[in-house]
């Protein structure tokens, strides 16, 4: 990298690219102290073209390749050549490492491994410009410092996906639907018309509860922590780019217990389906009872209508023959209000006819009064009647009523007729 090139610094000031590297490796790297730092200096100088550390260190840059191998894992199964046969699990300084950052000497092509403590600032500057084609005028000090954090994170994420990505995708896709059902907590209740009872809304458990490895441990939702669309702040797909150890371990635990979770889910479904079927049957039976009751009620109404119609017809028949029946029972001729001798009698007879035709009760006094008006039985016989009785050979009683006189006259006339 030429010291003649310049980049913009601190939002506007230009600084030579070589000076960035010089500043970056200044301080503790100008004359490093500490066993591992000194070992790094010596080993990198020995592997460089230049013999002087100040020049030798500028020959090295990060390649962007990184591998993470837990200390207890076999590194040779992950690292490519030549790293698997050089110093796997160890930085070039001799310090044990899990993160293996690859660096390259741009003068002789030598590639080596350093740990996260020794991925030098100047190595990142060259990586930005030479490997990522970042324009020099964008390589500000602030941008370099930001990139160190982001680039390392990106390198780690890239390694993680190379190592675990396929497995993660397989397990995550197998677990995500059950996770959204199992790793939940109970929210407020609501009325469920299908089950006919209050049900709890299921809310994703966003924080784990209890102690990992114990029976009271309740896992936080894997989907929520990884890539749930509502989790814009802490979803690890956005913040880290790959799952943290807790999420990865929880996914493994959940995946290897999928059958247990599926059984629990099936039991939840079975209980709900049985409840829904029970409610459906209850409603069917209730509907059937209502149908039967409705039919019974309608049949009762029909029978009642028939009975009422028969009663009405009978009442009408009785009303139609009421006056005739009354007259027969009381041995009087059928009459009308016109036979009344005055307004009072006519009005009285009219009212009685209405009552009789409506099958209403007539008091004994009213009944006798009707008969009295019709037959005039209480009136004294006229002299003309008495004289006629004598003429026919009869002997009239001085207390004889008109009705009695009429009867006697009829009897005498029939007797004369028979004798002739």
C-alpha positions as a Python dict, from the first residue, in 0.01 Angstrom:
ca = {
    (1, 'X'): (0, 0, 0),
    (2, 'X'): (154, 331, -108),
    (3, 'X'): (215, 598, 151),
    (4, 'X'): (142, 853, -120),
    (5, 'X'): (-232, 789, -126),
    (6, 'X'): (-459, 1006, 86),
    (7, 'X'): (-795, 954, 257),
    (8, 'X'): (-1037, 1196, 420),
    (9, 'X'): (-1031, 1199, 801),
    (10, 'X'): (-1268, 1335, 1070),
    (11, 'X'): (-1540, 1446, 831),
    (12, 'X'): (-1318, 1652, 596),
    (13, 'X'): (-944, 1651, 675),
    (14, 'X'): (-721, 1444, 448),
    (15, 'X'): (-467, 1204, 586),
    (16, 'X'): (-228, 975, 406),
    (17, 'X'): (-333, 612, 396),
    (18, 'X'): (10, 520, 519),
    (19, 'X'): (-42, 746, 816),
    (20, 'X'): (-365, 561, 902),
    (21, 'X'): (-166, 242, 917),
    (22, 'X'): (109, 413, 1110),
    (23, 'X'): (-136, 551, 1363),
    (24, 'X'): (-322, 223, 1381),
    (25, 'X'): (-11, 28, 1469),
    (26, 'X'): (119, 299, 1696),
    (27, 'X'): (97, 294, 2069),
    (28, 'X'): (136, -56, 2204),
    (29, 'X'): (220, -188, 1856),
    (30, 'X'): (507, 57, 1804),
    (31, 'X'): (703, -122, 2070),
    (32, 'X'): (476, -395, 2205),
    (33, 'X'): (514, -538, 2551),
    (34, 'X'): (377, -849, 2711),
    (35, 'X'): (475, -1203, 2620),
    (36, 'X'): (204, -1268, 2363),
    (37, 'X'): (232, -925, 2199),
    (38, 'X'): (608, -960, 2174),
    (39, 'X'): (566, -1312, 2036),
    (40, 'X'): (327, -1178, 1770),
    (41, 'X'): (579, -907, 1674),
    (42, 'X'): (866, -1151, 1648),
    (43, 'X'): (678, -1421, 1461),
    (44, 'X'): (516, -1184, 1208),
    (45, 'X'): (853, -1011, 1147),
    (46, 'X'): (1021, -1345, 1092),
    (47, 'X'): (753, -1439, 833),
    (48, 'X'): (768, -1102, 656),
    (49, 'X'): (994, -977, 376),
    (50, 'X'): (1109, -679, 580),
    (51, 'X'): (1332, -742, 877),
    (52, 'X'): (1218, -434, 1069),
    (53, 'X'): (892, -462, 1264),
    (54, 'X'): (780, -112, 1167),
    (55, 'X'): (785, -215, 801),
    (56, 'X'): (703, -581, 842),
    (57, 'X'): (372, -520, 1014),
    (58, 'X'): (248, -315, 718),
    (59, 'X'): (283, -621, 493),
    (60, 'X'): (-8, -797, 667),
    (61, 'X'): (-381, -756, 610),
    (62, 'X'): (-699, -942, 703),
    (63, 'X'): (-844, -1169, 433),
    (64, 'X'): (-1196, -1173, 573),
    (65, 'X'): (-1187, -1549, 642),
    (66, 'X'): (-1260, -1657, 995),
    (67, 'X'): (-1338, -1987, 1163),
    (68, 'X'): (-1474, -2049, 1508),
    (69, 'X'): (-1391, -2385, 1663),
    (70, 'X'): (-1480, -2439, 2030),
    (71, 'X'): (-1176, -2536, 2232),
    (72, 'X'): (-1298, -2890, 2284),
    (73, 'X'): (-1373, -2946, 1912),
    (74, 'X'): (-1132, -3091, 1660),
    (75, 'X'): (-1002, -2792, 1462),
    (76, 'X'): (-857, -2997, 1176),
    (77, 'X'): (-1210, -3096, 1072),
    (78, 'X'): (-1297, -2731, 1013),
    (79, 'X'): (-981, -2547, 909),
    (80, 'X'): (-853, -2570, 551),
    (81, 'X'): (-493, -2629, 459),
    (82, 'X'): (-239, -2505, 550),
    (83, 'X'): (-396, -2403, 881),
    (84, 'X'): (-506, -2749, 990),
    (85, 'X'): (-144, -2868, 991),
    (86, 'X'): (16, -2551, 1131),
    (87, 'X'): (-113, -2438, 1469),
    (88, 'X'): (-490, -2505, 1498),
    (89, 'X'): (-650, -2361, 1812),
    (90, 'X'): (-346, -2133, 1858),
    (91, 'X'): (-270, -1780, 1745),
    (92, 'X'): (68, -1725, 1582),
    (93, 'X'): (163, -1568, 1916),
    (94, 'X'): (108, -1903, 2089),
    (95, 'X'): (-210, -1808, 2274),
    (96, 'X'): (-496, -2062, 2263),
    (97, 'X'): (-791, -1941, 2057),
    (98, 'X'): (-1140, -2040, 1947),
    (99, 'X'): (-1175, -1768, 1681),
    (100, 'X'): (-928, -1817, 1395),
    (101, 'X'): (-879, -1499, 1187),
    (102, 'X'): (-685, -1544, 867),
    (103, 'X'): (-425, -1281, 770),
    (104, 'X'): (-213, -1256, 457),
    (105, 'X'): (129, -1112, 387),
    (106, 'X'): (84, -917, 63),
    (107, 'X'): (456, -926, -13),
    (108, 'X'): (523, -1300, -3),
    (109, 'X'): (173, -1454, -1),
    (110, 'X'): (216, -1615, 339),
    (111, 'X'): (-114, -1680, 522),
    (112, 'X'): (-140, -1722, 897),
    (113, 'X'): (-389, -1743, 1182),
    (114, 'X'): (-430, -1492, 1466),
    (115, 'X'): (-684, -1468, 1743),
    (116, 'X'): (-941, -1195, 1802),
    (117, 'X'): (-696, -1005, 2027),
    (118, 'X'): (-436, -982, 1748),
    (119, 'X'): (-645, -905, 1439),
    (120, 'X'): (-464, -571, 1402),
    (121, 'X'): (-631, -240, 1326),
    (122, 'X'): (-397, -179, 1032),
    (123, 'X'): (-490, -521, 889),
    (124, 'X'): (-855, -411, 879),
    (125, 'X'): (-769, -81, 702),
    (126, 'X'): (-603, -269, 418),
    (127, 'X'): (-888, -520, 407),
    (128, 'X'): (-1137, -234, 364),
    (129, 'X'): (-951, -72, 77),
    (130, 'X'): (-798, -369, -101),
    (131, 'X'): (-1044, -653, -41),
    (132, 'X'): (-1371, -461, -17),
    (133, 'X'): (-1285, -188, -269),
    (134, 'X'): (-1386, 89, -32),
    (135, 'X'): (-1292, 430, -180),
    (136, 'X'): (-1007, 588, 8),
    (137, 'X'): (-1203, 906, 72),
    (138, 'X'): (-1454, 700, 272),
    (139, 'X'): (-1194, 546, 500),
    (140, 'X'): (-1234, 784, 794),
    (141, 'X'): (-1108, 697, 1138),
    (142, 'X'): (-1465, 671, 1262),
    (143, 'X'): (-1560, 450, 969),
    (144, 'X'): (-1266, 220, 1033),
    (145, 'X'): (-1358, 185, 1398),
    (146, 'X'): (-1720, 112, 1307),
    (147, 'X'): (-1609, -143, 1054),
    (148, 'X'): (-1390, -326, 1300),
    (149, 'X'): (-1696, -403, 1509),
    (150, 'X'): (-1922, -475, 1212),
    (151, 'X'): (-1663, -663, 1011),
    (152, 'X'): (-1567, -889, 1297),
    (153, 'X'): (-1934, -951, 1359),
    (154, 'X'): (-1982, -1020, 991),
    (155, 'X'): (-1682, -1253, 983),
    (156, 'X'): (-1816, -1439, 1283),
    (157, 'X'): (-2160, -1457, 1125),
    (158, 'X'): (-2015, -1584, 798),
    (159, 'X'): (-1822, -1852, 979),
    (160, 'X'): (-2120, -1943, 1188),
    (161, 'X'): (-2341, -1991, 884),
    (162, 'X'): (-2076, -2192, 704),
    (163, 'X'): (-2044, -2417, 1007),
    (164, 'X'): (-2398, -2439, 1140),
    (165, 'X'): (-2620, -2268, 883),
    (166, 'X'): (-2757, -2577, 711),
    (167, 'X'): (-2821, -2748, 1044),
    (168, 'X'): (-2979, -2435, 1189),
    (169, 'X'): (-3213, -2389, 892),
    (170, 'X'): (-3320, -2753, 909),
    (171, 'X'): (-3388, -2745, 1282),
    (172, 'X'): (-3543, -2398, 1280),
    (173, 'X'): (-3785, -2483, 997),
    (174, 'X'): (-3881, -2804, 1175),
    (175, 'X'): (-3936, -2627, 1507),
    (176, 'X'): (-4078, -2284, 1423),
    (177, 'X'): (-4447, -2375, 1401),
    (178, 'X'): (-4446, -2568, 1728),
    (179, 'X'): (-4235, -2299, 1893),
    (180, 'X'): (-4509, -2042, 1828),
    (181, 'X'): (-4752, -2270, 2013),
    (182, 'X'): (-4542, -2430, 2286),
    (183, 'X'): (-4316, -2143, 2393),
    (184, 'X'): (-4602, -1917, 2490),
    (185, 'X'): (-4764, -1774, 2798),
    (186, 'X'): (-5129, -1720, 2886),
    (187, 'X'): (-5271, -1377, 2815),
    (188, 'X'): (-5615, -1232, 2878),
    (189, 'X'): (-5920, -1448, 2827),
    (190, 'X'): (-6176, -1419, 2551),
    (191, 'X'): (-6503, -1595, 2474),
    (192, 'X'): (-6452, -1874, 2220),
    (193, 'X'): (-6781, -1954, 2048),
    (194, 'X'): (-6643, -2286, 1917),
    (195, 'X'): (-6548, -2425, 2259),
    (196, 'X'): (-6827, -2246, 2444),
    (197, 'X'): (-6596, -2119, 2718),
    (198, 'X'): (-6341, -1850, 2803),
    (199, 'X'): (-6001, -1927, 2651),
    (200, 'X'): (-5663, -1767, 2717),
    (201, 'X'): (-5496, -1582, 2435),
    (202, 'X'): (-5153, -1732, 2374),
    (203, 'X'): (-4871, -1477, 2376),
    (204, 'X'): (-4515, -1549, 2276),
    (205, 'X'): (-4284, -1588, 2574),
    (206, 'X'): (-4022, -1321, 2508),
    (207, 'X'): (-3809, -1400, 2812),
    (208, 'X'): (-3722, -1742, 2948),
    (209, 'X'): (-3840, -1836, 3296),
    (210, 'X'): (-3686, -2073, 3547),
    (211, 'X'): (-3345, -2236, 3536),
    (212, 'X'): (-3205, -2405, 3227),
    (213, 'X'): (-3177, -2779, 3278),
    (214, 'X'): (-3451, -2798, 3542),
    (215, 'X'): (-3815, -2898, 3510),
    (216, 'X'): (-3932, -2543, 3578),
    (217, 'X'): (-3743, -2399, 3279),
    (218, 'X'): (-3971, -2229, 3030),
    (219, 'X'): (-3796, -2138, 2710),
    (220, 'X'): (-3838, -1802, 2540),
    (221, 'X'): (-3978, -1825, 2189),
    (222, 'X'): (-3710, -1921, 1939),
    (223, 'X'): (-3889, -1746, 1652),
    (224, 'X'): (-3930, -1429, 1856),
    (225, 'X'): (-3562, -1415, 1938),
    (226, 'X'): (-3447, -1503, 1588),
    (227, 'X'): (-3662, -1338, 1319),
    (228, 'X'): (-4016, -1258, 1430),
    (229, 'X'): (-4144, -967, 1216),
    (230, 'X'): (-4281, -788, 1523),
    (231, 'X'): (-3943, -801, 1698),
    (232, 'X'): (-3770, -516, 1519),
    (233, 'X'): (-3541, -422, 1808),
    (234, 'X'): (-3382, -741, 1935),
    (235, 'X'): (-3429, -1006, 1665),
    (236, 'X'): (-3087, -1165, 1636),
    (237, 'X'): (-3108, -1201, 1260),
    (238, 'X'): (-3085, -820, 1252),
    (239, 'X'): (-2864, -744, 1551),
    (240, 'X'): (-2606, -1023, 1523),
    (241, 'X'): (-2668, -1193, 1192),
    (242, 'X'): (-2643, -1534, 1355),
    (243, 'X'): (-2790, -1693, 1672),
    (244, 'X'): (-2618, -1646, 2006),
    (245, 'X'): (-2519, -1951, 2207),
    (246, 'X'): (-2835, -1943, 2421),
    (247, 'X'): (-3063, -1939, 2117),
    (248, 'X'): (-2860, -2209, 1942),
    (249, 'X'): (-2865, -2430, 2250),
    (250, 'X'): (-3237, -2373, 2304),
    (251, 'X'): (-3306, -2463, 1942),
    (252, 'X'): (-3110, -2787, 1981),
    (253, 'X'): (-3297, -2870, 2303),
    (254, 'X'): (-3632, -2789, 2144),
    (255, 'X'): (-3552, -2979, 1824),
    (256, 'X'): (-3452, -3295, 2004),
    (257, 'X'): (-3774, -3276, 2204),
    (258, 'X'): (-3994, -3215, 1900),
    (259, 'X'): (-4180, -3542, 1948),
    (260, 'X'): (-4264, -3448, 2307),
    (261, 'X'): (-4378, -3104, 2195),
    (262, 'X'): (-4576, -3255, 1908),
    (263, 'X'): (-4745, -3490, 2154),
    (264, 'X'): (-4830, -3195, 2379),
    (265, 'X'): (-4963, -3002, 2080),
    (266, 'X'): (-5165, -3304, 1962),
    (267, 'X'): (-5309, -3338, 2313),
    (268, 'X'): (-5406, -2968, 2310),
    (269, 'X'): (-5568, -3019, 1970),
    (270, 'X'): (-5741, -3338, 2082),
    (271, 'X'): (-5883, -3172, 2391),
    (272, 'X'): (-6003, -2877, 2185),
    (273, 'X'): (-6150, -3097, 1912),
    (274, 'X'): (-6332, -3308, 2172),
    (275, 'X'): (-6460, -2992, 2339),
    (276, 'X'): (-6575, -2846, 2008),
    (277, 'X'): (-6743, -3177, 1916),
    (278, 'X'): (-6910, -3184, 2258),
    (279, 'X'): (-7037, -2827, 2213),
    (280, 'X'): (-7158, -2908, 1860),
    (281, 'X'): (-7347, -3211, 1993),
    (282, 'X'): (-7491, -3011, 2282),
    (283, 'X'): (-7611, -2746, 2040),
    (284, 'X'): (-7752, -3011, 1807),
    (285, 'X'): (-7942, -3173, 2094),
    (286, 'X'): (-8065, -2835, 2214),
    (287, 'X'): (-8178, -2753, 1863),
    (288, 'X'): (-8351, -3090, 1839),
    (289, 'X'): (-8524, -3028, 2172),
    (290, 'X'): (-8634, -2685, 2050),
    (291, 'X'): (-8761, -2842, 1729),
    (292, 'X'): (-8956, -3107, 1918),
    (293, 'X'): (-9089, -2848, 2161),
    (294, 'X'): (-9185, -2623, 1871),
    (295, 'X'): (-9366, -2910, 1699),
    (296, 'X'): (-9540, -3004, 2026),
    (297, 'X'): (-9638, -2642, 2082),
    (298, 'X'): (-9766, -2608, 1726),
    (299, 'X'): (-9962, -2934, 1761),
    (300, 'X'): (-10115, -2806, 2083),
    (301, 'X'): (-10205, -2483, 1911),
    (302, 'X'): (-10359, -2679, 1622),
    (303, 'X'): (-10561, -2896, 1863),
    (304, 'X'): (-10664, -2588, 2057),
    (305, 'X'): (-10770, -2417, 1736),
    (306, 'X'): (-10980, -2722, 1643),
    (307, 'X'): (-11133, -2733, 1990),
    (308, 'X'): (-11202, -2362, 1987),
    (309, 'X'): (-11352, -2390, 1642),
    (310, 'X'): (-11574, -2677, 1760),
    (311, 'X'): (-11667, -2481, 2070),
    (312, 'X'): (-11740, -2175, 1862),
    (313, 'X'): (-11951, -2380, 1624),
    (314, 'X'): (-12138, -2532, 1918),
    (315, 'X'): (-12184, -2189, 2073),
    (316, 'X'): (-12307, -2057, 1742),
    (317, 'X'): (-12549, -2348, 1711),
    (318, 'X'): (-12671, -2283, 2063),
    (319, 'X'): (-12701, -1912, 1987),
    (320, 'X'): (-12892, -1986, 1669),
    (321, 'X'): (-13146, -2200, 1857),
    (322, 'X'): (-13131, -2024, 2194),
    (323, 'X'): (-13458, -1833, 2163),
    (324, 'X'): (-13643, -2136, 2030),
    (325, 'X'): (-13506, -2352, 2311),
    (326, 'X'): (-13596, -2090, 2572),
    (327, 'X'): (-13952, -2070, 2447),
    (328, 'X'): (-13989, -2450, 2438),
    (329, 'X'): (-13852, -2490, 2788),
    (330, 'X'): (-14087, -2221, 2920),
    (331, 'X'): (-14389, -2329, 2709),
    (332, 'X'): (-14427, -1997, 2537),
    (333, 'X'): (-14444, -1896, 2176),
    (334, 'X'): (-14140, -1744, 2011),
    (335, 'X'): (-14156, -1372, 2041),
    (336, 'X'): (-14002, -1046, 1942),
    (337, 'X'): (-13977, -712, 2112),
    (338, 'X'): (-14268, -588, 1902),
    (339, 'X'): (-14522, -761, 2125),
    (340, 'X'): (-14439, -522, 2404),
    (341, 'X'): (-14721, -288, 2485),
    (342, 'X'): (-14501, 5, 2566),
    (343, 'X'): (-14148, 125, 2519),
    (344, 'X'): (-14030, -23, 2842),
    (345, 'X'): (-14157, -373, 2757),
    (346, 'X'): (-14017, -350, 2406),
    (347, 'X'): (-13679, -243, 2540),
    (348, 'X'): (-13685, -513, 2807),
    (349, 'X'): (-13778, -787, 2559),
    (350, 'X'): (-13510, -668, 2317),
    (351, 'X'): (-13247, -689, 2589),
    (352, 'X'): (-13366, -1033, 2699),
    (353, 'X'): (-13360, -1163, 2341),
    (354, 'X'): (-12999, -1043, 2311),
    (355, 'X'): (-12904, -1212, 2637),
    (356, 'X'): (-13082, -1533, 2540),
    (357, 'X'): (-12915, -1540, 2196),
    (358, 'X'): (-12578, -1476, 2360),
    (359, 'X'): (-12640, -1761, 2600),
    (360, 'X'): (-12625, -1526, 2893),
    (361, 'X'): (-12784, -1597, 3225),
    (362, 'X'): (-13139, -1472, 3292),
    (363, 'X'): (-13236, -1435, 3651),
    (364, 'X'): (-13551, -1607, 3769),
    (365, 'X'): (-13715, -1271, 3801),
    (366, 'X'): (-13624, -1183, 3442),
    (367, 'X'): (-13745, -1519, 3312),
    (368, 'X'): (-14085, -1485, 3483),
    (369, 'X'): (-14118, -1132, 3360),
    (370, 'X'): (-14068, -1246, 2999),
    (371, 'X'): (-14328, -1519, 3042),
    (372, 'X'): (-14566, -1276, 3209),
    (373, 'X'): (-14536, -1031, 2922),
    (374, 'X'): (-14584, -1302, 2662),
    (375, 'X'): (-14876, -1479, 2831),
    (376, 'X'): (-15015, -1192, 3030),
    (377, 'X'): (-15108, -1462, 3285),
    (378, 'X'): (-15147, -1224, 3575),
    (379, 'X'): (-15408, -1004, 3407),
    (380, 'X'): (-15776, -1053, 3499),
    (381, 'X'): (-16003, -1199, 3231),
    (382, 'X'): (-16217, -946, 3048),
    (383, 'X'): (-16595, -940, 3076),
    (384, 'X'): (-16608, -1031, 2714),
    (385, 'X'): (-16411, -1351, 2785),
    (386, 'X'): (-16628, -1436, 3083),
    (387, 'X'): (-16949, -1378, 2880),
    (388, 'X'): (-16822, -1597, 2598),
    (389, 'X'): (-16746, -1877, 2844),
    (390, 'X'): (-17106, -1862, 2973),
    (391, 'X'): (-17238, -1866, 2618),
    (392, 'X'): (-17042, -2181, 2550),
    (393, 'X'): (-17196, -2341, 2862),
    (394, 'X'): (-16903, -2290, 3092),
    (395, 'X'): (-16893, -2144, 3441),
    (396, 'X'): (-16626, -1876, 3468),
    (397, 'X'): (-16435, -1805, 3787),
    (398, 'X'): (-16446, -1443, 3890),
    (399, 'X'): (-16067, -1458, 3962),
    (400, 'X'): (-15991, -1611, 3620),
    (401, 'X'): (-15696, -1458, 3431),
    (402, 'X'): (-15694, -1384, 3063),
    (403, 'X'): (-15466, -1679, 2996),
    (404, 'X'): (-15688, -1914, 3190),
    (405, 'X'): (-15994, -1777, 3019),
    (406, 'X'): (-15840, -1830, 2676),
    (407, 'X'): (-15761, -2190, 2766),
    (408, 'X'): (-16114, -2256, 2894),
    (409, 'X'): (-16265, -2105, 2577),
    (410, 'X'): (-16041, -2330, 2361),
    (411, 'X'): (-16145, -2638, 2560),
    (412, 'X'): (-16517, -2554, 2530),
    (413, 'X'): (-16492, -2494, 2157),
    (414, 'X'): (-16321, -2832, 2105),
    (415, 'X'): (-16589, -3001, 2313),
    (416, 'X'): (-16869, -2853, 2106),
    (417, 'X'): (-16697, -2948, 1791),
    (418, 'X'): (-16658, -3308, 1904),
    (419, 'X'): (-17029, -3332, 2004),
    (420, 'X'): (-17140, -3213, 1667),
}
